Amino acid sequence: MNKAVLTQTQPDFVEVDCSPGQEGKRFVLVVDDSKVQRKILTAMLKRWGFQVAEAASGQEAMDFCENNHVDFVLSDWMMPGMNGLEFCEAFRKLDRQGYGYFILLTSKSEKGEIARGLEVGADDFLTKPVNADELRARITAGERILKMEGELQEKNRLVSATLNELTELYDMVDRDLMEAKKLQQSLIRERFKDFGAAQVSLTLRSSGHVGGDLVGFFRVDEHQIGIWGIDVSGHGITSALMTARLAGNLSGRSPEQNVALEADENGGFRLRNPADAADLLNTIVMNEMETEHYFTLLIANVDLRTGKVVMCQAGHPHPVIQRADGSCESVGTGGMPVGLIDAAYYTDFSVTLAPGDRIFIPSDGVMECPDPQESLLDDEGVRDFMAMNADRKGEKLLEAMITHLTEYSGQKDFPDDVSAVLLEFSGEDVHRPEPTG
């Protein structure tokens, strides 16, 4: 509880309890160098249910306002020392929690003087001598403004509190997503692997914290490997969760769960035709996963002895074959995405690599990367990139691809996830049939 003692030039004072909102009453400060005028106004205001304090000068009123909450100020304009206009200007500069409604009492009627009062912060004017009905009406109008201001403050407080909570939640989610990104990146345990006759390089860059792209490879035996790239529809957490599930279905560390492998008669595993693997994945998604997501897939079996690569393209972008002389061609049959319809049908196609040839398998984040005019890079743009970078190998080529996409799009953050698999066939371990005859 705040107590204020206002001393005047006369030996009298007013002591009031001016705790804001006491019993729901508004607090009014009456400022006038005339004691009679103060008493008249005070009597009316108390009769209407207001808490009232009095001050005999502008400086006395300022001292009071610096230490007490005031809802309304009724101040005479003409006072010795600090007049009402100067007091109003000083009052507006106070650091207050809420708005104070300021009414100037004046005998002035000139428009220029009224304008000056509005400029320094007065809300209303009353002509002296004050009419009770007019004063009551002006106070009522001020109460509506204070009520609206109070409601706005409360709404702002709620908005601020809600924003703080959302910020905390966002920070928490952001931390979780950063960890999820690390976990998703860890699904690609190796970004480069030298298999002797071939080298495989991988890249993955999500458009957000986590994404729906994933690439990988696995060894079957010393002569055969599998490579694959997938792109789940959509972006974000649900797409990333699906890629995590699919990573288990194509893992070289768990051959019994790898749909690209099947058990052989010796208790081991052998490569399943890529089209059969795609068909099996389609069955799993349609029957076992309750999701609206689907994905594109490029899966390939690579024979390190002959250089033969058998592939199945399920809606994934066309792979690019680059021959040792630098020439490029896009290959593939297109095909339906996996998990879209039950009746999807998949087929295999094959290419044979000679030493020095390579296969580049991009996701649609590469093919559909837009420039500032919304023109897509497309198959031709990828082939041109490969041709211009024929001398770059492995991870250096993939790094150059990210740089190229950044320059092409004019932005560091791509609109879609970007991933790619690069298989380079060196042929050192190729065993070709002996000529006959």
Summary of the structure (lengths in Angstrom):
residues: 437
radius of gyration: 40.1
end to end distance: 114.6
largest distance: 135.4
contacts: 1385
relative contact order: 0.09
helix: 36%
strand: 26%
